[in-house]
Amino acid sequence: MTHTVVAATLAILVSGFLIVPSFAEDPIAMSIVIKDHKFDPEELKVPAGKVIELTVDNQDATPEEFESATLKVEKVIAGSSKGKVRFGPLTPDTYLFVGEFNQATARGAVTAE
């Protein structure tokens, strides 16, 4: 190989390592607590157009299922433990969620602004 071909090949390989396309932004980290079969806070305000990673801290002794048809998430969180759900990016709107096992008390909303 000539020096020109070697240099060109090396330049292409190096540029592939230096140019890192960003296909997705880092998610916005948020958290919510389940205690006494209720969510705290009951309403989360999130930025529209961003992916959200929500840590659900279940402080009750019993399991709870974080569920939302509009957010397209469903996750069982064991008692006295934490779990994560990801959703978005969201358009500006309000999205309801429930604790599937305690729907009468465990209710909330995510508002994307």
N, CA and C atoms as an extended XYZ file, in Angstrom:
339
Properties=species:S:1:pos:R:3:atomname:S:1:resname:S:1:resid:I:1 pbc="F F F"
N         0.841       -1.178        0.000 N   MET     1
C         0.000        0.000        0.000 CA  MET     1
C         0.886        1.241        0.000 C   MET     1
N         0.374        2.228       -0.626 N   THR     2
C         1.123        3.487       -0.632 CA  THR     2
C         0.838        4.246        0.646 C   THR     2
N         1.688        5.204        0.932 N   HIS     3
C         1.488        6.007        2.140 CA  HIS     3
C         0.180        6.784        2.087 C   HIS     3
N        -0.252        7.175        0.899 N   THR     4
C        -1.491        7.927        0.759 CA  THR     4
C        -2.695        7.065        1.136 C   THR     4
N        -2.691        5.817        0.665 N   VAL     5
C        -3.797        4.912        0.976 CA  VAL     5
C        -3.823        4.598        2.466 C   VAL     5
N        -2.659        4.354        3.047 N   VAL     6
C        -2.576        4.061        4.476 CA  VAL     6
C        -3.054        5.269        5.281 C   VAL     6
N        -2.613        6.454        4.907 N   ALA     7
C        -3.015        7.669        5.619 CA  ALA     7
C        -4.519        7.895        5.500 C   ALA     7
N        -5.080        7.680        4.315 N   ALA     8
C        -6.513        7.869        4.113 CA  ALA     8
C        -7.318        6.856        4.931 C   ALA     8
N        -6.869        5.603        4.944 N   THR     9
C        -7.545        4.559        5.721 CA  THR     9
C        -7.496        4.883        7.208 C   THR     9
N        -6.336        5.307        7.678 N   LEU    10
C        -6.181        5.675        9.077 CA  LEU    10
C        -7.068        6.867        9.436 C   LEU    10
N        -7.157        7.838        8.558 N   ALA    11
C        -7.994        9.019        8.798 CA  ALA    11
C        -9.469        8.625        8.916 C   ALA    11
N        -9.906        7.707        8.059 N   ILE    12
C       -11.303        7.249        8.101 CA  ILE    12
C       -11.575        6.499        9.407 C   ILE    12
N       -10.651        5.625        9.807 N   LEU    13
C       -10.832        4.874       11.047 CA  LEU    13
C       -10.848        5.793       12.259 C   LEU    13
N        -9.920        6.732       12.314 N   VAL    14
C        -9.857        7.651       13.444 CA  VAL    14
C       -11.089        8.538       13.492 C   VAL    14
N       -11.545        9.028       12.342 N   SER    15
C       -12.720        9.904       12.345 CA  SER    15
C       -13.960        9.147       12.822 C   SER    15
N       -14.031        7.863       12.562 N   GLY    16
C       -15.155        7.057       13.038 CA  GLY    16
C       -15.210        6.981       14.545 C   GLY    16
N       -14.044        7.053       15.188 N   PHE    17
C       -14.003        7.022       16.648 CA  PHE    17
C       -14.229        8.399       17.261 C   PHE    17
N       -13.903        9.440       16.534 N   LEU    18
C       -14.017       10.785       17.071 CA  LEU    18
C       -15.406       11.371       16.896 C   LEU    18
N       -16.084       10.980       15.854 N   ILE    19
C       -17.427       11.488       15.595 CA  ILE    19
C       -18.413       10.465       16.142 C   ILE    19
N       -19.020       10.808       17.241 N   VAL    20
C       -19.968        9.905       17.885 CA  VAL    20
C       -21.354       10.505       17.746 C   VAL    20
N       -22.170        9.914       16.873 N   PRO    21
C       -23.506       10.473       16.713 CA  PRO    21
C       -24.325       10.277       17.983 C   PRO    21
N       -25.153       11.249       18.288 N   SER    22
C       -26.018       11.166       19.457 CA  SER    22
C       -27.436       10.877       18.979 C   SER    22
N       -27.861        9.632       19.162 N   PHE    23
C       -29.195        9.238       18.719 CA  PHE    23
C       -30.249        9.508       19.785 C   PHE    23
N       -29.822        9.574       21.031 N   ALA    24
C       -30.778        9.822       22.113 CA  ALA    24
C       -30.078       10.601       23.218 C   ALA    24
N       -30.789       11.560       23.752 N   GLU    25
C       -30.254       12.324       24.865 CA  GLU    25
C       -30.329       11.492       26.138 C   GLU    25
N       -29.524       11.884       27.110 N   ASP    26
C       -29.631       11.247       28.408 CA  ASP    26
C       -31.018       11.552       28.981 C   ASP    26
N       -31.633       10.565       29.637 N   PRO    27
C       -32.968       10.813       30.197 CA  PRO    27
C       -32.908       11.769       31.386 C   PRO    27
N       -34.023       12.422       31.651 N   ILE    28
C       -34.188       13.279       32.813 CA  ILE    28
C       -34.541       12.371       33.992 C   ILE    28
N       -33.746       12.395       35.056 N   ALA    29
C       -33.989       11.549       36.231 CA  ALA    29
C       -34.966       12.239       37.179 C   ALA    29
N       -35.984       11.499       37.578 N   MET    30
C       -36.977       11.998       38.534 CA  MET    30
C       -37.311       10.851       39.479 C   MET    30
N       -38.001       11.180       40.572 N   SER    31
C       -38.391       10.127       41.506 CA  SER    31
C       -39.767       10.411       42.104 C   SER    31
N       -40.372        9.327       42.560 N   ILE    32
C       -41.680        9.391       43.199 CA  ILE    32
C       -41.696        8.322       44.282 C   ILE    32
N       -42.450        8.577       45.357 N   VAL    33
C       -42.534        7.652       46.489 CA  VAL    33
C       -43.940        7.083       46.563 C   VAL    33
N       -44.032        5.802       46.917 N   ILE    34
C       -45.310        5.184       47.262 CA  ILE    34
C       -45.261        4.929       48.766 C   ILE    34
N       -46.199        5.527       49.491 N   LYS    35
C       -46.275        5.322       50.938 CA  LYS    35
C       -47.742        5.371       51.330 C   LYS    35
N       -48.159        4.419       52.159 N   ASP    36
C       -49.563        4.299       52.570 CA  ASP    36
C       -50.471        4.187       51.343 C   ASP    36
N       -49.984        3.497       50.325 N   HIS    37
C       -50.729        3.237       49.085 CA  HIS    37
C       -51.115        4.518       48.358 C   HIS    37
N       -50.241        5.536       48.444 N   LYS    38
C       -50.434        6.801       47.735 CA  LYS    38
C       -49.110        7.221       47.116 C   LYS    38
N       -49.193        7.942       46.005 N   PHE    39
C       -48.003        8.486       45.367 CA  PHE    39
C       -47.681        9.861       45.938 C   PHE    39
N       -46.407       10.129       46.126 N   ASP    40
C       -45.961       11.437       46.590 CA  ASP    40
C       -44.735       11.842       45.781 C   ASP    40
N       -44.838       12.883       44.980 N   PRO    41
C       -46.005       13.737       44.766 CA  PRO    41
C       -47.031       13.044       43.863 C   PRO    41
N       -48.248       13.559       43.909 N   GLU    42
C       -49.303       13.013       43.052 CA  GLU    42
C       -49.201       13.531       41.627 C   GLU    42
N       -48.540       14.665       41.445 N   GLU    43
C       -48.359       15.212       40.094 CA  GLU    43
C       -46.881       15.496       39.863 C   GLU    43
N       -46.395       14.987       38.753 N   LEU    44
C       -45.020       15.256       38.336 CA  LEU    44
C       -45.062       16.177       37.132 C   LEU    44
N       -44.282       17.232       37.166 N   LYS    45
C       -44.155       18.120       36.010 CA  LYS    45
C       -42.833       17.782       35.338 C   LYS    45
N       -42.902       17.464       34.043 N   VAL    46
C       -41.717       17.060       33.298 CA  VAL    46
C       -41.602       17.921       32.042 C   VAL    46
N       -40.395       18.060       31.515 N   PRO    47
C       -40.250       18.823       30.279 CA  PRO    47
C       -40.761       18.010       29.084 C   PRO    47
N       -41.531       18.649       28.234 N   ALA    48
C       -42.008       17.985       27.008 CA  ALA    48
C       -40.807       17.712       26.108 C   ALA    48
N       -40.908       16.657       25.321 N   GLY    49
C       -39.871       16.348       24.349 CA  GLY    49
C       -38.655       15.645       24.915 C   GLY    49
N       -38.690       15.256       26.175 N   LYS    50
C       -37.550       14.594       26.820 CA  LYS    50
C       -37.940       13.205       27.292 C   LYS    50
N       -36.966       12.302       27.319 N   VAL    51
C       -37.173       10.979       27.888 CA  VAL    51
C       -37.003       11.102       29.397 C   VAL    51
N       -37.890       10.478       30.140 N   ILE    52
C       -37.886       10.536       31.593 CA  ILE    52
C       -37.552        9.153       32.148 C   ILE    52
N       -36.643        9.116       33.114 N   GLU    53
C       -36.369        7.885       33.855 CA  GLU    53
C       -36.837        8.133       35.284 C   GLU    53
N       -37.918        7.481       35.640 N   LEU    54
C       -38.571        7.695       36.925 CA  LEU    54
C       -38.224        6.564       37.885 C   LEU    54
N       -37.628        6.925       39.023 N   THR    55
C       -37.384        5.958       40.081 CA  THR    55
C       -38.615        5.941       40.978 C   THR    55
N       -39.189        4.766       41.149 N   VAL    56
C       -40.368        4.582       41.983 CA  VAL    56
C       -39.905        3.902       43.272 C   VAL    56
N       -40.008        4.623       44.386 N   ASP    57
C       -39.565        4.140       45.695 CA  ASP    57
C       -40.790        3.668       46.472 C   ASP    57
N       -40.974        2.357       46.519 N   ASN    58
C       -42.127        1.788       47.220 CA  ASN    58
C       -41.755        1.586       48.687 C   ASN    58
N       -42.240        2.468       49.540 N   GLN    59
C       -41.938        2.390       50.968 CA  GLN    59
C       -42.969        1.568       51.739 C   GLN    59
N       -43.960        1.048       51.034 N   ASP    60
C       -44.925        0.150       51.666 CA  ASP    60
C       -44.330       -1.258       51.727 C   ASP    60
N       -44.855       -2.073       52.629 N   ALA    61
C       -44.378       -3.454       52.764 CA  ALA    61
C       -44.908       -4.363       51.653 C   ALA    61
N       -45.966       -3.919       50.986 N   THR    62
C       -46.592       -4.732       49.943 CA  THR    62
C       -46.193       -4.224       48.558 C   THR    62
N       -46.250       -5.085       47.542 N   PRO    63
C       -45.902       -4.645       46.186 CA  PRO    63
C       -46.951       -3.692       45.619 C   PRO    63
N       -46.521       -2.922       44.645 N   GLU    64
C       -47.431       -2.030       43.919 CA  GLU    64
C       -47.013       -2.039       42.454 C   GLU    64
N       -48.002       -1.880       41.593 N   GLU    65
C       -47.718       -1.815       40.157 CA  GLU    65
C       -47.940       -0.392       39.662 C   GLU    65
N       -46.865        0.232       39.172 N   PHE    66
C       -46.967        1.546       38.544 CA  PHE    66
C       -47.454        1.289       37.126 C   PHE    66
N       -48.640        1.826       36.800 N   GLU    67
C       -49.224        1.535       35.493 CA  GLU    67
C       -49.822        2.788       34.869 C   GLU    67
N       -49.576        2.940       33.587 N   SER    68
C       -50.176        4.033       32.826 CA  SER    68
C       -50.335        3.603       31.376 C   SER    68
N       -51.570        3.559       30.925 N   ALA    69
C       -51.824        3.218       29.522 CA  ALA    69
C       -51.321        4.326       28.601 C   ALA    69
N       -51.489        5.584       29.021 N   THR    70
C       -51.092        6.696       28.154 CA  THR    70
C       -49.573        6.875       28.095 C   THR    70
N       -48.869        6.506       29.170 N   LEU    71
C       -47.402        6.555       29.149 CA  LEU    71
C       -46.808        5.264       28.593 C   LEU    71
N       -47.654        4.251       28.470 N   LYS    72
C       -47.255        2.933       27.971 CA  LYS    72
C       -46.198        2.292       28.866 C   LYS    72
N       -46.462        2.336       30.188 N   VAL    73
C       -45.567        1.694       31.153 CA  VAL    73
C       -46.373        0.867       32.135 C   VAL    73
N       -45.732       -0.179       32.610 N   GLU    74
C       -46.335       -1.078       33.583 CA  GLU    74
C       -45.178       -1.770       34.293 C   GLU    74
N       -45.059       -1.544       35.596 N   LYS    75
C       -43.925       -2.114       36.336 CA  LYS    75
C       -44.345       -2.421       37.756 C   LYS    75
N       -44.130       -3.666       38.191 N   VAL    76
C       -44.396       -4.059       39.570 CA  VAL    76
C       -43.151       -3.726       40.387 C   VAL    76
N       -43.377       -3.016       41.500 N   ILE    77
C       -42.298       -2.654       42.414 CA  ILE    77
C       -42.552       -3.423       43.711 C   ILE    77
N       -41.631       -4.285       44.075 N   ALA    78
C       -41.780       -5.071       45.300 CA  ALA    78
C       -41.860       -4.151       46.514 C   ALA    78
N       -42.442       -4.655       47.598 N   GLY    79
C       -42.517       -3.884       48.826 CA  GLY    79
C       -41.127       -3.541       49.344 C   GLY    79
N       -40.995       -2.352       49.900 N   SER    80
C       -39.729       -1.869       50.467 CA  SER    80
C       -38.571       -1.939       49.474 C   SER    80
N       -38.853       -1.539       48.232 N   SER    81
C       -37.800       -1.541       47.212 CA  SER    81
C       -38.061       -0.437       46.191 C   SER    81
N       -37.128       -0.310       45.259 N   LYS    82
C       -37.233        0.705       44.211 CA  LYS    82
C       -37.200        0.042       42.846 C   LYS    82
N       -37.801        0.703       41.890 N   GLY    83
C       -37.767        0.260       40.507 CA  GLY    83
C       -37.728        1.481       39.608 C   GLY    83
N       -37.379        1.269       38.344 N   LYS    84
C       -37.307        2.378       37.390 CA  LYS    84
C       -38.220        2.117       36.211 C   LYS    84
N       -38.854        3.189       35.749 N   VAL    85
C       -39.636        3.143       34.515 CA  VAL    85
C       -39.163        4.287       33.631 C   VAL    85
N       -39.174        4.047       32.334 N   ARG    86
C       -38.784        5.072       31.359 CA  ARG    86
C       -39.955        5.338       30.438 C   ARG    86
N       -40.131        6.610       30.113 N   PHE    87
C       -41.180        6.973       29.170 CA  PHE    87
C       -40.789        8.262       28.470 C   PHE    87
N       -41.496        8.526       27.384 N   GLY    88
C       -41.244        9.747       26.622 CA  GLY    88
C       -40.433        9.448       25.384 C   GLY    88
N       -40.143       10.483       24.652 N   PRO    89
C       -40.484       11.878       24.887 CA  PRO    89
C       -41.993       12.114       24.751 C   PRO    89
N       -42.475       13.051       25.552 N   LEU    90
C       -43.907       13.332       25.622 CA  LEU    90
C       -44.238       14.657       24.955 C   LEU    90
N       -45.426       14.718       24.375 N   THR    91
C       -45.950       15.986       23.881 CA  THR    91
C       -46.635       16.690       25.053 C   THR    91
N       -46.771       18.009       25.025 N   PRO    92
C       -47.428       18.702       26.136 CA  PRO    92
C       -48.841       18.157       26.361 C   PRO    92
N       -49.058       17.656       27.560 N   ASP    93
C       -50.349       17.065       27.912 CA  ASP    93
C       -50.252       16.555       29.345 C   ASP    93
N       -51.355       16.006       29.852 N   THR    94
C       -51.371       15.365       31.163 CA  THR    94
C       -51.638       13.883       30.963 C   THR    94
N       -50.820       13.060       31.601 N   TYR    95
C       -50.865       11.608       31.465 CA  TYR    95
C       -51.137       11.006       32.843 C   TYR    95
N       -52.202       10.228       32.965 N   LEU    96
C       -52.582        9.648       34.251 CA  LEU    96
C       -51.854        8.337       34.505 C   LEU    96
N       -51.593        8.058       35.795 N   PHE    97
C       -51.038        6.769       36.193 CA  PHE    97
C       -51.724        6.320       37.474 C   PHE    97
N       -51.656        5.022       37.757 N   VAL    98
C       -52.265        4.453       38.963 CA  VAL    98
C       -51.335        3.416       39.554 C   VAL    98
N       -51.586        3.130       40.825 N   GLY    99
C       -51.027        1.946       41.460 CA  GLY    99
C       -52.063        0.857       41.245 C   GLY    99
N       -51.785       -0.041       40.360 N   GLU   100
C       -52.767       -1.043       39.934 CA  GLU   100
C       -53.369       -1.830       41.102 C   GLU   100
N       -52.575       -2.083       42.150 N   PHE   101
C       -53.065       -2.891       43.261 CA  PHE   101
C       -53.867       -2.078       44.285 C   PHE   101
N       -53.825       -0.746       44.195 N   ASN   102
C       -54.544        0.130       45.127 CA  ASN   102
C       -55.101        1.328       44.366 C   ASN   102
N       -55.895        1.063       43.353 N   GLN   103
C       -56.369        2.125       42.461 CA  GLN   103
C       -57.220        3.181       43.156 C   GLN   103
N       -57.864        2.842       44.257 N   ALA   104
C       -58.708        3.827       44.941 CA  ALA   104
C       -57.882        4.954       45.561 C   ALA   104
N       -56.647        4.659       45.961 N   THR   105
C       -55.830        5.677       46.632 CA  THR   105
C       -54.564        6.047       45.865 C   THR   105
N       -53.999        5.115       45.132 N   ALA   106
C       -52.733        5.358       44.434 CA  ALA   106
C       -53.014        5.862       43.019 C   ALA   106
N       -53.115        7.196       42.905 N   ARG   107
C       -53.409        7.813       41.618 CA  ARG   107
C       -52.505        9.022       41.454 C   ARG   107
N       -52.196        9.331       40.198 N   GLY   108
C       -51.364       10.496       39.956 CA  GLY   108
C       -51.359       10.883       38.493 C   GLY   108
N       -50.563       11.898       38.197 N   ALA   109
C       -50.485       12.416       36.821 CA  ALA   109
C       -49.091       12.939       36.542 C   ALA   109
N       -48.701       12.810       35.296 N   VAL   110
C       -47.487       13.420       34.768 CA  VAL   110
C       -47.948       14.522       33.817 C   VAL   110
N       -47.486       15.741       34.043 N   THR   111
C       -47.818       16.853       33.161 CA  THR   111
C       -46.560       17.260       32.411 C   THR   111
N       -46.598       17.108       31.100 N   ALA   112
C       -45.473       17.511       30.254 CA  ALA   112
C       -45.739       18.927       29.778 C   ALA   112
N       -44.773       19.803       30.024 N   GLU   113
C       -44.931       21.217       29.642 CA  GLU   113
C       -43.798       21.614       28.713 C   GLU   113
